[in-house]
Amino acid sequence: MRETEAIISSYDEARNEGRQCVLATVVHVEGSSYRAAGARMLVDEYGVMTGAISGGCLEGDALRKALLALDQNKNKLISYDTSDEDDAVIGAQLGCNGIIQVLFEPIDPRQENNPIELLRKAEHVERPVALVSLFNLDKTKHQVGTMLLVDEESHVTGQLDDQALFEKITSVARNSLKKRVNHFGEYRSAGVTQHAFIEIVEPPPRLVLVGAGNDAQVLSRMAEPLGWEIIVADGRPTHANKQRFNSCQVVVTNPGEILDNIRVNENTAFVLITHNYNYDLDVLKLLLKEEQVPYIGILGPNKKYRRMLDDLEAEGIALSEEQSAKIYAPVGLQLGAETPAEIGLSILSEIQAVLTDSNVRHLRELEGSIHNKENREFEEIEL
């Protein structure tokens, strides 16, 4: 289960039992932090926490702040300075060297578009959406909170009283969606300053394992903790069944109909792992027509892939540069993998890198933030 799904599930349970909750969200980070902006934690009135906003150093104080916000029934913005070695609240010498802004929002279940319900709607769409949280770095001011959800078709869920600010924020949100980049901005309207964190929420990666052998079982079990949606497709009911893949969607099909029951989007990765050359080849032919698919991994040696290319050419199928770029054969990163679990790690690491458009390199070689989503725009606007 993804962290956001776990938060929503915990909220539903608390709501059904009449327990009040507070949502804590990292809305801005200056410098370094363990979690990037967009990290969330749900706290109920008994102090039960779901999710995390740091690696553990902030949660203790955040619990107290959440209960205070709940007691006062008021949104609050709290700053944590992890570069302050004399800070007795979060402990000295954490080494993060960052200033972290956390927005605490008591959740009113009577509100149709409260922050949790907006998160729920974001989780149930097939395309990326922009989730907008408004706050004020002047903590004496009113903290508006998580108010808007904007999709690529310009549909907006939620509303703001300030129409000029609403129109500008939704316009920026649509632009952020096009660029797939988070946004932090400062907006001044009618003499009032607001800060906005616009987070691009993407659907979870969808991993389609074409093949239901033992190695596919290992790969599916390794992918499950990542919160990915996992689909297993094979023509053999003796292999593709819920007894062997109890947490996955299982599709028993011939290769020509494999896409009939599988939704494909830009976060869908296919791994051809049947150990059946003809089945893999037939599926590859289908996938070459799917422009949205960003990743096609093919298990086996390079000579198998060369043979596939020869057979495709014999049928008059020549791969374009774009099609070739999305095929990873042999599948996986060079990690010295030998065992099924190591090979699974190699494959999942490669998929993660491709879907996040990341360069595979050692973190010690990077300069700046290790969080991809920290690559965001800043805007300061007078309306």
Secondary structure per residue as TSV (DSSP state, phi and psi in degrees):
chain	resnum	aa	ss	phi	psi
A	1	M	-	360.0	131.4
A	2	R	-	-66.5	158.1
A	3	E	H	-59.7	-42.6
A	4	T	H	-63.5	-40.6
A	5	E	H	-62.7	-39.1
A	6	A	H	-65.0	-39.3
A	7	I	H	-63.7	-45.2
A	8	I	H	-63.3	-42.4
A	9	S	H	-62.9	-42.7
A	10	S	H	-66.0	-38.0
A	11	Y	H	-63.2	-44.7
A	12	D	H	-60.7	-41.8
A	13	E	H	-64.0	-44.5
A	14	A	H	-64.9	-42.1
A	15	R	H	-61.8	-42.5
A	16	N	H	-65.1	-26.9
A	17	E	T	-97.5	4.8
A	18	G	T	77.4	20.1
A	19	R	-	-92.8	137.8
A	20	Q	-	-83.0	154.5
A	21	C	E	-137.4	157.5
A	22	V	E	-127.9	136.1
A	23	L	E	-103.0	123.8
A	24	A	E	-104.2	127.8
A	25	T	E	-130.0	131.1
A	26	V	E	-75.2	115.2
A	27	V	E	-106.9	-13.1
A	28	H	E	-161.5	139.8
A	29	V	E	-132.2	127.6
A	30	E	E	-114.4	117.1
A	31	G	E	95.2	-143.2
A	32	S	-	-105.7	151.7
A	33	S	-	-157.2	159.4
A	34	Y	S	-68.9	-40.9
A	35	R	S	-114.6	144.9
A	36	A	-	-84.0	170.6
A	37	A	T	-57.2	137.6
A	38	G	T	108.5	-13.9
A	39	A	-	-67.2	141.9
A	40	R	E	-135.5	155.8
A	41	M	E	-146.6	132.4
A	42	L	E	-101.1	134.8
A	43	V	E	-125.8	126.7
A	44	D	E	-95.1	175.9
A	45	E	T	-66.0	-15.1
A	46	Y	T	-95.5	2.0
A	47	G	-	88.3	10.2
A	48	V	-	-75.1	127.2
A	49	M	E	-111.0	139.1
A	50	T	E	-128.6	128.9
A	51	G	E	88.9	-174.3
A	52	A	-	-157.3	148.1
A	53	I	S	-110.2	-3.1
A	54	S	S	-156.1	-167.5
A	55	G	S	-85.9	9.9
A	56	G	S	123.4	-15.3
A	57	C	T	-77.9	-25.0
A	58	L	T	-100.3	-18.2
A	59	E	H	-61.3	-37.1
A	60	G	H	-60.7	-49.9
A	61	D	H	-71.3	-35.0
A	62	A	H	-62.0	-34.0
A	63	L	H	-61.0	-45.2
A	64	R	H	-64.6	-41.7
A	65	K	H	-66.1	-36.5
A	66	A	H	-64.3	-43.9
A	67	L	H	-66.8	-32.8
A	68	L	H	-66.3	-44.3
A	69	A	H	-61.6	-37.4
A	70	L	H	-67.9	-42.0
A	71	D	H	-63.7	-39.0
A	72	Q	H	-87.9	-9.3
A	73	N	T	51.0	52.1
A	74	K	-	-146.9	135.5
A	75	N	-	-64.0	141.5
A	76	K	E	-136.7	145.2
A	77	L	E	-112.5	125.6
A	78	I	E	-120.4	135.8
A	79	S	E	-102.4	136.3
A	80	Y	E	-121.0	123.3
A	81	D	E	-107.4	98.7
A	82	T	T	-81.1	0.2
A	83	S	T	-92.5	-6.9
A	84	D	-	-85.7	104.9
A	85	E	T	-71.8	-13.7
A	86	D	T	-98.7	6.9
A	87	D	-	-73.6	113.3
A	88	A	T	-81.4	-11.6
A	89	V	T	-77.2	-50.6
A	90	I	T	-104.8	1.0
A	91	G	-	96.0	149.2
A	92	A	S	-85.4	152.5
A	93	Q	-	58.0	49.6
A	94	L	-	-73.9	-28.1
A	95	G	-	83.8	2.8
A	96	C	-	-78.0	-34.6
A	97	N	-	57.0	52.9
A	98	G	E	-142.8	157.7
A	99	I	E	-111.0	120.4
A	100	I	E	-115.5	124.4
A	101	Q	E	-100.6	124.0
A	102	V	E	-119.5	126.4
A	103	L	E	-97.7	125.2
A	104	F	E	-107.0	125.0
A	105	E	E	-128.8	111.0
A	106	P	E	-62.6	136.2
A	107	I	-	-97.5	124.5
A	108	D	-	-99.8	107.1
A	109	P	T	-64.8	-13.8
A	110	R	T	-78.4	-16.7
A	111	Q	S	-83.2	124.7
A	112	E	T	-60.8	-38.0
A	113	N	T	-116.5	47.0
A	114	N	-	-69.1	167.1
A	115	P	H	-54.4	-38.0
A	116	I	H	-67.7	-40.8
A	117	E	H	-66.3	-34.7
A	118	L	H	-66.1	-40.2
A	119	L	H	-61.4	-42.2
A	120	R	H	-60.7	-44.1
A	121	K	H	-64.8	-36.6
A	122	A	H	-64.9	-33.1
A	123	E	H	-76.8	-17.4
A	124	H	T	-106.6	19.3
A	125	V	-	-113.3	153.3
A	126	E	S	-84.2	-13.4
A	127	R	S	-118.2	160.2
A	128	P	-	-61.9	147.5
A	129	V	E	-133.4	163.0
A	130	A	E	-108.7	125.2
A	131	L	E	-106.4	125.1
A	132	V	E	-110.3	125.2
A	133	S	E	-117.8	129.8
A	134	L	E	-109.0	135.6
A	135	F	E	-151.7	177.9
A	136	N	-	-136.5	124.1
A	137	L	S	-65.3	-17.0
A	138	D	S	-82.6	103.2
A	139	K	T	-70.2	-9.4
A	140	T	T	-79.0	-13.0
A	141	K	S	-88.5	165.9
A	142	H	-	-67.6	133.7
A	143	Q	-	-100.3	108.3
A	144	V	-	-64.3	-50.4
A	145	G	E	103.2	-168.1
A	146	T	E	-81.6	114.7
A	147	M	E	-125.5	-26.5
A	148	L	E	-132.8	148.4
A	149	L	E	-131.1	124.7
A	150	V	E	-123.9	131.4
A	151	D	-	-107.4	179.0
A	152	E	T	-70.9	-19.0
A	153	E	T	-90.8	11.7
A	154	S	-	70.5	17.8
A	155	H	-	-77.4	133.4
A	156	V	E	-120.6	128.7
A	157	T	E	-105.7	125.7
A	158	G	S	107.0	172.2
A	159	Q	-	-154.7	155.2
A	160	L	-	-122.3	148.7
A	161	D	S	-68.5	-33.9
A	162	D	-	-84.5	104.6
A	163	Q	H	-65.9	-38.8
A	164	A	H	-63.8	-43.3
A	165	L	H	-65.9	-41.0
A	166	F	H	-57.8	-47.6
A	167	E	H	-65.6	-39.8
A	168	K	H	-68.8	-44.3
A	169	I	H	-63.4	-43.2
A	170	T	H	-67.1	-33.7
A	171	S	H	-65.5	-44.4
A	172	V	H	-65.2	-38.2
A	173	A	H	-62.1	-42.4
A	174	R	H	-64.5	-39.5
A	175	N	H	-65.8	-39.2
A	176	S	H	-63.8	-37.5
A	177	L	H	-62.3	-42.7
A	178	K	H	-61.4	-37.6
A	179	K	H	-88.0	-10.6
A	180	R	T	56.1	46.0
A	181	V	-	-136.5	136.9
A	182	N	-	-65.8	161.0
A	183	H	E	-139.6	138.6
A	184	F	E	-126.2	127.6
A	185	G	E	-142.0	157.0
A	186	E	E	-116.0	126.9
A	187	Y	E	-127.9	134.5
A	188	R	E	-118.7	121.2
A	189	S	E	-136.1	125.9
A	190	A	T	54.2	39.3
A	191	G	T	78.8	2.7
A	192	V	E	-109.2	133.1
A	193	T	E	-96.6	133.6
A	194	Q	E	-129.8	145.5
A	195	H	E	-110.1	143.2
A	196	A	E	-124.4	133.8
A	197	F	E	-111.9	116.6
A	198	I	E	-108.4	112.3
A	199	E	E	-104.3	131.3
A	200	I	E	-86.8	113.2
A	201	V	E	-100.8	118.0
A	202	E	-	-106.2	150.2
A	203	P	-	-64.0	154.6
A	204	P	-	-64.1	150.0
A	205	P	-	-56.6	143.4
A	206	R	E	-111.8	116.9
A	207	L	E	-104.1	118.2
A	208	V	E	-107.0	113.3
A	209	L	E	-94.7	109.6
A	210	V	E	-89.7	94.3
A	211	G	-	134.3	137.1
A	212	A	-	-124.9	36.0
A	213	G	S	-79.5	-173.7
A	214	N	H	-64.4	-36.4
A	215	D	H	-68.1	-31.7
A	216	A	H	-67.5	-34.1
A	217	Q	H	-61.0	-44.9
A	218	V	H	-62.0	-45.4
A	219	L	H	-64.0	-40.5
A	220	S	H	-67.1	-39.7
A	221	R	H	-66.2	-33.5
A	222	M	H	-73.8	-32.7
A	223	A	H	-79.0	-24.1
A	224	E	G	-58.4	-45.8
A	225	P	G	-64.0	-16.6
A	226	L	G	-75.9	-11.3
A	227	G	T	80.7	14.5
A	228	W	-	-76.7	151.1
A	229	E	E	-81.5	125.7
A	230	I	E	-117.2	127.8
A	231	I	E	-123.0	132.7
A	232	V	E	-115.5	125.8
A	233	A	E	-126.1	133.2
A	234	D	E	-162.2	158.6
A	235	G	S	-89.5	-2.2
A	236	R	-	-107.9	108.0
A	237	P	T	-64.2	-21.5
A	238	T	T	-68.3	-23.0
A	239	H	T	-105.7	-45.1
A	240	A	S	-89.4	92.1
A	241	N	S	-153.5	165.6
A	242	K	T	-71.6	-19.6
A	243	Q	T	-68.0	-35.3
A	244	R	T	-90.8	-26.8
A	245	F	-	-133.8	70.7
A	246	N	T	-73.7	-18.0
A	247	S	T	-107.7	11.8
A	248	C	S	-116.7	158.8
A	249	Q	E	-78.3	128.8
A	250	V	E	-114.1	130.5
A	251	V	E	-124.7	119.6
A	252	V	E	-100.1	115.3
A	253	T	-	-159.3	159.5
A	254	N	-	-81.0	161.7
A	255	P	G	-61.2	-32.2
A	256	G	G	-70.0	-17.3
A	257	E	G	-115.4	15.4
A	258	I	T	-65.0	-27.4
A	259	L	T	-90.2	-1.3
A	260	D	T	-66.0	-30.5
A	261	N	T	-118.1	18.7
A	262	I	-	-125.1	122.0
A	263	R	-	-80.1	131.6
A	264	V	-	-111.7	131.2
A	265	N	-	-139.8	-172.7
A	266	E	T	-74.1	-3.2
A	267	N	T	-110.1	17.7
A	268	T	E	-97.1	122.6
A	269	A	E	-112.9	133.2
A	270	F	E	-109.2	137.2
A	271	V	E	-124.4	116.8
A	272	L	E	-87.7	109.8
A	273	I	-	-139.4	31.8
A	274	T	-	-79.2	-22.3
A	275	H	S	65.1	19.8
A	276	N	-	-122.0	108.5
A	277	Y	H	-57.9	-48.6
A	278	N	H	-66.5	-38.0
A	279	Y	H	-63.2	-47.8
A	280	D	H	-59.6	-42.0
A	281	L	H	-64.5	-42.5
A	282	D	H	-64.2	-39.1
A	283	V	H	-67.9	-39.9
A	284	L	H	-59.0	-40.2
A	285	K	H	-58.5	-42.4
A	286	L	H	-65.6	-43.9
A	287	L	H	-67.9	-27.4
A	288	L	T	-63.4	-20.2
A	289	K	T	-88.7	-9.1
A	290	E	-	-95.4	99.0
A	291	E	T	-66.1	-28.5
A	292	Q	T	-70.9	-28.2
A	293	V	-	-65.1	121.2
A	294	P	-	-92.0	-13.0
A	295	Y	E	-147.4	126.9
A	296	I	E	-131.0	108.7
A	297	G	E	-100.6	138.4
A	298	I	E	-123.6	116.7
A	299	L	-	-73.0	140.5
A	300	G	S	125.9	171.2
A	301	P	-	-71.6	166.4
A	302	N	H	-61.9	-31.6
A	303	K	H	-66.3	-28.1
A	304	K	H	-65.2	-43.3
A	305	Y	H	-67.2	-38.8
A	306	R	H	-62.5	-37.7
A	307	R	H	-65.2	-39.5
A	308	M	H	-60.0	-45.8
A	309	L	H	-60.4	-40.3
A	310	D	H	-64.3	-42.4
A	311	D	H	-68.5	-36.8
A	312	L	H	-64.9	-42.4
A	313	E	H	-63.1	-36.4
A	314	A	H	-64.5	-24.9
A	315	E	T	-93.3	5.8
A	316	G	T	82.6	19.8
A	317	I	-	-105.9	110.2
A	318	A	-	-109.0	128.0
A	319	L	-	-75.0	135.5
A	320	S	-	-77.1	170.4
A	321	E	H	-62.3	-38.7
A	322	E	H	-66.1	-40.5
A	323	Q	H	-66.8	-43.0
A	324	S	H	-62.8	-35.3
A	325	A	H	-67.2	-25.4
A	326	K	T	-91.9	-2.3
A	327	I	E	-97.0	129.4
A	328	Y	E	-119.2	100.0
A	329	A	S	-142.2	120.8
A	330	P	S	-66.1	150.6
A	331	V	-	-73.7	145.5
A	332	G	S	104.7	163.6
A	333	L	-	-89.5	157.6
A	334	Q	-	-81.0	91.3
A	335	L	S	-115.8	9.0
A	336	G	-	72.7	29.2
A	337	A	-	-74.5	136.4
A	338	E	-	-129.2	-45.3
A	339	T	S	-81.4	162.6
A	340	P	H	-55.3	-39.9
A	341	A	H	-67.9	-40.0
A	342	E	H	-66.2	-39.4
A	343	I	H	-65.2	-39.6
A	344	G	H	-60.0	-42.7
A	345	L	H	-61.4	-41.2
A	346	S	H	-62.3	-42.4
A	347	I	H	-69.6	-47.4
A	348	L	H	-64.3	-36.4
A	349	S	H	-64.2	-39.8
A	350	E	H	-66.6	-42.4
A	351	I	H	-62.4	-44.7
A	352	Q	H	-57.8	-44.0
A	353	A	H	-64.4	-41.0
A	354	V	H	-69.2	-45.9
A	355	L	H	-67.2	-28.1
A	356	T	T	-99.1	5.5
A	357	D	T	53.3	47.9
A	358	S	-	-106.4	144.0
A	359	N	-	-79.3	132.1
A	360	V	-	-82.9	109.2
A	361	R	-	-158.3	169.3
A	362	H	-	-72.2	138.0
A	363	L	G	-60.9	-29.3
A	364	R	G	-65.5	-15.8
A	365	E	G	-88.8	-8.0
A	366	L	-	-84.9	150.9
A	367	E	-	-115.8	131.7
A	368	G	S	94.7	-161.2
A	369	S	-	-69.7	144.8
A	370	I	S	-87.7	-7.7
A	371	H	-	-90.1	120.2
A	372	N	G	-58.7	-38.8
A	373	K	G	-72.3	-8.8
A	374	E	G	-75.0	-10.2
A	375	N	-	-78.0	81.3
A	376	R	-	-128.1	165.5
A	377	E	E	-91.9	156.2
A	378	F	E	-124.8	139.8
A	379	E	E	-141.2	136.0
A	380	E	E	-123.9	116.2
A	381	I	E	-132.3	137.9
A	382	E	E	-103.6	116.4
A	383	L	-	-86.2	360.0
